[in-house]
């Protein structure tokens, strides 16, 4: 799977290196070239988007974030099932050859432990 990366100074906001919008990665110029693990992380998101449908992916993402915000506060983002799957497997470059559809579902329940 390949992914289109657009480097710019506006998207995403400062403090973030990249964001995936409808299968296109927008990355800040100062992160050019984007770390291979970050690219793989965004590729996982593209796979999630494709299996759910882009609009439903974003609706689910926002609703889950709002729910997790009540439980995890500032850590809500890291506890979203889509992000958990992407962070766990971003350094496993062969992940797409073994990934099962809807794999993010197993990360819905338990959040990261705050040790």
C-alpha positions in Angstrom: 0.0 0.0 0.0 1.3 3.4 -0.9 0.3 6.7 0.6 0.4 10.3 -0.7 2.2 12.7 1.6 1.8 16.5 1.2 4.3 18.6 3.1 3.2 22.1 4.2 3.3 24.6 7.0 -0.4 24.8 7.9 -1.7 21.2 8.4 -1.5 19.8 11.0 -1.2 22.4 13.7 2.2 22.9 15.4 3.0 20.2 17.8 1.9 17.5 15.4 4.0 16.0 12.7 1.2 14.5 10.4 -2.5 14.0 10.0 -4.3 11.6 7.7 -7.3 13.2 6.0 -9.3 10.8 3.8 -6.2 8.7 3.0 -3.9 11.6 2.2 -1.2 12.5 4.8 -0.5 16.1 5.5 2.9 16.6 7.2 4.7 19.6 8.4 7.7 20.6 6.3 10.0 20.4 9.3 9.4 16.6 9.4 10.4 16.0 5.8 11.1 13.2 5.1 8.5 11.7 7.5 9.7 9.0 9.7 8.9 5.5 8.2 7.1 4.5 11.4 4.9 7.6 11.2 4.2 6.8 7.5 3.2 3.2 8.5 1.1 4.6 11.4 -0.9 6.7 8.9 -1.1 3.7 6.5 -2.8 1.7 9.2 -5.3 4.6 9.6 -5.9 4.5 5.8 -6.7 0.8 6.1 -9.1 1.5 8.9 -10.8 4.2 6.9 -11.2 2.0 3.9 -12.8 -0.9 5.8 -15.3 1.4 7.7 -15.9 4.0 5.0 -14.3 7.4 5.4 -17.2 9.3 6.9 -18.1 6.5 9.4 -14.5 6.3 10.4 -14.4 10.0 11.4 -17.8 9.9 13.1 -16.7 6.8 15.2 -13.3 8.5 15.9 -14.9 11.7 17.3 -17.6 9.8 19.3 -15.0 7.4 20.8 -12.7 10.4 21.6 -15.6 12.2 23.4 -16.4 9.1 25.5 -12.8 8.4 26.3 -12.3 12.0 27.2 -14.6 11.4 30.2 -12.4 8.5 31.4 -8.9 9.4 30.3 -8.9 13.2 30.1 -5.8 14.4 28.1 -4.9 10.8 27.4 -8.2 10.3 25.4 -6.4 10.5 22.0 -4.0 7.7 22.9 -6.9 5.5 24.1 -8.9 5.7 20.9 -9.0 2.2 19.4 -7.8 3.4 16.0 -4.8 5.1 17.6 -4.0 2.2 19.9 -3.8 -0.2 16.9 -1.7 2.2 14.9 0.7 3.0 17.7 1.1 -0.7 18.7 1.9 -1.8 15.1 3.6 1.3 13.6 7.0 -0.4 13.8 5.8 -3.7 12.4 6.2 -3.0 8.7 4.7 -6.3 7.7 1.5 -5.8 9.7 -0.7 -5.5 6.6 0.1 -9.0 5.5 -1.3 -10.5 8.8 -3.8 -7.9 9.9 -7.4 -9.1 10.1 -10.3 -6.8 9.2 -11.6 -4.6 12.0 -8.6 -5.4 14.2 -9.0 -2.1 16.0 -12.1 -3.5 17.7 -10.0 -5.5 20.2 -8.6 -2.2 21.5 -12.0 -0.6 22.3 -12.3 -1.7 25.9 -9.1 -1.3 27.8 -7.1 1.8 27.7 -3.4 2.3 28.1 -2.3 2.0 31.7 -1.1 5.3 33.2 1.8 4.0 35.3 
